[in-house]
């Protein structure tokens, strides 16, 4: 009996003294090294890991290591990935997210902050939750521009006949069809090769993604159209609710705190990366956006007609942009 007691005590001591098994909170995104996505995710991970109790740790997997955007959405629903950073693809979750695919709707980051508070959290975030996704914070993908190998883009007519890679968002496809391009959705991880081999003539992305993916190495022209501003959403899947309340709160707080870094860093990248892209001998041209805005009426009409309640969303966003 005494021996049994000693054995039990020894086992208990060993259990207490053994290191806790790490619980990785996996965070996947599609951004390449040095992209805004990578910098944002790494900043967040460092911030949150300083605060998380053992054995929890956020581990970041960039460059589509855990899958494309669509695969990451699926894996969050299955519970095999904890966190992801979707952007345009959220319009495949709820049609109303297509609001952020409408051209020239968001004027600047201050405008986006007002939209986030007045429109996004009360009206869009609950739609994601209804479909199994919990958005923890709004970060940024950025203001998008066009690169291609055919010619400088100054007007929508210049896009005619250009095979253009776009992300998986139905309204981005329809917008560029309206402008006269030949858009094709494609995962970001496949784009460099498609541009290099001529399968695609061009693509459209924020400067941070263009430089982060090294597209300037295989593109002759960058046209600063700024045609769409795309947020990025730090999003949690089904496993998030299984985490202790304390851990959830720490992650959410760090996610929201990261936004200030994201906006400041993104603005700096917008300034710095033009020179990086020029140094690769890519020709850069400014664009008179009024011509594109004029050509955008039909896409607004189609969106407001096909997505119930969207006209009210558009009107509210435009109202919040007054004075920006």
C-alpha positions in Angstrom: 0.0 0.0 0.0 2.8 2.3 1.0 4.6 1.6 -2.3 1.4 2.2 -4.2 1.0 5.6 -2.5 4.6 6.5 -3.3 4.1 5.6 -6.9 0.9 7.7 -7.1 2.7 10.7 -5.5 5.6 10.3 -7.9 3.3 10.2 -10.9 1.4 13.3 -9.7 4.7 15.2 -9.2 5.9 14.2 -12.7 2.6 15.4 -14.2 2.8 18.8 -12.4 6.5 19.3 -13.3 6.1 18.2 -17.0 6.1 21.0 -19.5 2.6 21.9 -20.8 2.0 20.7 -24.3 1.9 23.7 -26.7 -1.4 24.5 -28.2 -0.6 26.2 -31.5 -3.2 28.7 -32.7 -2.6 28.4 -36.4 -2.9 31.6 -38.5 -2.7 31.2 -42.3 -2.6 33.9 -45.0 -1.7 34.2 -48.7 0.7 37.1 -48.5 4.4 36.6 -49.5 7.4 37.6 -47.4 7.6 41.4 -46.8 4.0 41.9 -47.9 1.6 44.0 -45.8 -0.2 40.7 -44.9 3.1 39.2 -43.6 4.1 42.3 -41.7 0.7 42.7 -40.2 0.4 39.0 -39.2 3.9 39.0 -37.7 3.3 42.2 -35.7 0.1 40.7 -34.3 1.7 37.4 -33.4 4.5 39.1 -31.5 2.0 41.3 -29.7 -0.4 38.5 -28.7 2.2 35.9 -27.8 3.7 38.3 -25.2 0.3 38.1 -23.5 -1.0 34.6 -24.0 -0.7 32.2 -21.0 1.1 28.9 -21.5 0.6 26.6 -23.4 -1.0 28.9 -26.1 0.9 30.4 -29.0 -0.1 32.0 -32.3 1.9 30.5 -35.2 1.8 32.3 -38.6 1.9 30.5 -41.9 2.2 32.9 -44.9 2.6 32.4 -48.6 -0.5 30.2 -48.9 1.3 27.4 -46.9 -2.0 26.4 -45.3 -4.0 26.9 -48.5 -5.5 29.6 -50.8 -8.1 32.0 -49.4 -11.0 29.7 -50.3 -9.2 26.7 -48.8 -8.4 28.7 -45.6 -12.1 29.6 -45.3 -13.0 25.9 -45.6 -10.4 24.8 -43.1 -11.6 27.4 -40.6 -15.1 25.9 -40.8 -13.7 22.4 -40.5 -11.6 23.4 -37.5 -8.2 22.6 -38.9 -7.1 26.3 -39.1 -7.8 28.8 -36.3 -7.2 32.2 -37.9 -7.0 33.6 -41.5 -6.8 37.0 -43.2 -9.4 36.9 -46.1 -10.1 40.0 -48.2 -12.1 40.1 -51.4 -13.2 36.5 -51.1 -15.5 37.4 -48.2 -18.0 38.4 -50.9 -18.4 34.6 -51.5 -19.4 34.3 -47.8 -22.1 37.0 -47.9 -23.0 39.1 -51.0 -23.0 42.3 -49.0 -19.2 42.1 -48.6 -19.1 43.0 -52.3 -19.6 46.5 -51.1 -15.8 46.7 -50.9 -15.4 45.6 -54.5 -17.2 48.7 -55.8 -14.8 51.1 -57.5 -13.8 54.4 -55.9 -16.2 53.9 -53.0 -13.7 54.3 -50.1 -11.8 57.5 -50.3 -9.0 57.1 -47.7 -8.2 55.3 -44.5 -10.0 57.9 -42.3 -13.2 57.3 -44.4 -12.7 53.5 -43.9 -12.5 54.0 -40.1 -15.9 55.7 -40.1 -17.3 53.0 -42.4 -15.9 50.3 -40.1 -17.7 51.8 -37.1 -21.0 52.8 -38.7 -21.5 50.1 -41.4 -19.1 47.2 -41.0 -19.5 46.1 -37.4 -23.3 46.6 -37.1 -24.3 45.3 -40.6 -21.6 43.2 -42.2 -19.8 41.4 -39.4 -23.0 39.6 -38.2 -23.4 38.2 -41.7 -20.0 36.5 -41.6 -20.9 35.1 -38.1 -24.2 33.7 -39.5 -22.0 31.7 -42.0 -19.6 30.3 -39.4 -16.9 33.0 -39.3 -16.1 35.4 -36.5 -14.3 38.6 -37.6 -12.0 39.8 -34.9 -10.6 43.0 -36.5 -10.5 44.9 -39.7 -7.0 45.3 -41.1 -6.0 46.2 -44.7 -5.2 44.8 -48.1 -5.1 48.3 -49.6 -5.8 50.5 -52.6 -5.5 48.4 -55.8 -3.6 49.3 -59.0 -3.2 47.6 -62.3 0.0 46.1 -63.7 0.4 44.5 -67.2 2.7 43.7 -70.1 0.7 45.3 -72.9 0.5 49.0 -72.4 0.0 51.8 -69.8 -3.6 52.0 -68.6 -4.9 55.6 -68.7 -8.6 54.9 -69.5 -10.9 51.9 -69.3 -10.6 51.6 -73.1 -6.9 50.7 -72.6 -8.0 47.6 -70.8 -9.8 46.1 -73.8 -8.4 42.7 -74.6 -6.1 42.5 -71.6 -6.2 39.1 -69.8 -6.3 40.3 -66.2 -6.0 38.1 -63.1 -8.4 39.1 -60.4 -9.2 37.6 -56.9 -12.2 35.4 -56.3 -14.9 38.1 -56.1 -17.7 38.1 -58.5 -18.0 41.9 -58.5 -14.3 42.4 -59.4 -14.9 40.3 -62.4 -17.9 42.2 -63.5 -16.3 45.5 -62.9 -13.4 44.7 -65.2 -15.7 43.2 -67.8 -17.5 46.5 -67.7 -14.2 48.3 -68.3 -13.5 46.0 -71.3 -10.8 43.7 -69.9 -10.9 39.9 -69.8 -10.7 39.1 -66.1 -10.1 35.7 -64.7 -10.1 34.7 -61.0 -6.9 33.0 -59.8 -5.3 32.2 -56.5 -2.5 34.7 -55.6 0.1 31.9 -55.3 -0.4 31.1 -59.0 -0.2 34.6 -60.4 3.6 35.1 -60.8 3.9 32.1 -63.0 0.8 33.1 -65.0 2.3 36.5 -65.7 5.8 35.2 -66.4 4.5 32.7 -69.0 2.0 35.0 -70.6 -1.1 33.1 -69.5 -2.2 36.4 -68.0 -1.2 39.9 -69.3 -1.7 41.6 -66.0 -3.2 41.7 -62.6 -4.5 44.2 -60.0 -3.4 44.5 -56.4 -2.2 46.9 -53.7 1.4 48.0 -54.0 2.3 45.9 -51.0 1.1 42.8 -52.7 2.6 43.7 -56.0 6.1 44.2 -54.5 5.6 41.4 -51.9 4.9 38.9 -54.8 7.7 40.5 -57.0 5.3 41.1 -59.8 7.4 44.0 -61.0 9.9 41.4 -62.2 7.5 40.1 -64.8 5.4 43.2 -65.6 6.3 46.2 -67.8 3.6 48.7 -66.6 2.1 49.9 -63.3 -0.9 52.2 -63.6 -1.9 53.9 -60.4 -5.6 53.5 -60.8 -6.5 53.1 -57.1 -9.7 51.6 -58.4 -10.8 49.7 -55.2 -9.9 49.8 -51.5 -10.0 46.3 -50.0 -10.0 45.7 -46.3 -8.6 42.5 -44.8 -10.4 40.8 -42.0 -8.7 38.9 -39.2 -11.1 36.0 -39.0 -11.6 33.1 -36.7 -13.1 29.7 -37.4 -15.1 27.1 -35.4 -12.3 26.3 -32.9 -12.1 29.8 -31.6 -15.1 29.4 -29.3 -13.4 26.4 -27.7 -10.5 28.5 -26.4 -10.7 29.8 -22.8 -12.4 33.2 -22.5 -9.2 34.8 -21.3 -7.4 33.6 -24.4 -10.1 34.8 -26.7 -10.1 38.2 -25.1 -6.3 38.6 -25.4 -6.4 37.6 -29.1 -9.3 40.0 -29.9 -7.6 42.9 -28.0 -4.3 42.4 -29.8 -6.1 42.1 -33.2 -7.8 45.4 -32.7 -4.6 47.1 -31.4 -2.8 45.8 -34.5 -5.0 47.9 -36.8 -3.1 51.2 -36.0 0.2 49.6 -37.0 -1.4 48.2 -40.2 -2.8 51.6 -41.3 0.5 53.4 -40.6 2.7 50.8 -42.1 0.4 50.5 -45.2 0.5 54.3 -45.8 4.3 54.2 -45.6 4.5 51.3 -48.0 2.4 53.2 -50.5 5.1 55.8 -50.5 8.1 53.6 -50.5 7.2 50.8 -52.9 6.8 53.0 -56.0 10.5 53.4 -56.1 11.1 49.7 -55.5 8.8 48.9 -58.5 10.4 51.5 -60.7 13.9 50.1 -59.9 12.8 46.9 -61.7 12.3 49.0 -64.9 8.6 48.9 -64.6 7.0 52.0 -66.1 4.8 53.8 -63.7 2.0 56.2 -64.7 -0.6 58.3 -62.9 -4.2 58.0 -63.9 -7.1 60.5 -64.2 -9.5 58.5 -62.1 -12.5 60.6 -63.2 -12.7 58.7 -66.4 -12.9 55.4 -64.5 -15.5 56.8 -62.1 -17.6 57.8 -65.1 -17.4 54.3 -66.4 -18.4 52.7 -63.1 -22.1 53.6 -63.0 -23.3 50.3 -64.4 -21.6 48.2 -61.8 -23.2 50.3 -59.0 -26.6 49.8 -60.6 -26.1 46.1 -60.9 -24.9 45.7 -57.3 -27.8 47.7 -55.9 -30.3 45.8 -58.0 -29.0 42.3 -57.3 -28.0 42.5 -53.6 -31.0 43.3 -51.4 -30.5 46.3 -49.2 -27.2 47.3 -50.7 -28.4 50.7 -52.0 -28.8 51.8 -48.3 -25.3 50.5 -47.6 -23.8 52.4 -50.5 -25.7 55.6 -49.6 -24.4 55.4 -46.0 -20.8 54.8 -47.1 -21.0 57.8 -49.5 -22.5 59.9 -46.7 -19.6 59.0 -44.4 -17.1 60.0 -47.1 -18.3 63.6 -47.3 -15.6 65.9 -46.2 -12.8 63.3 -46.4 
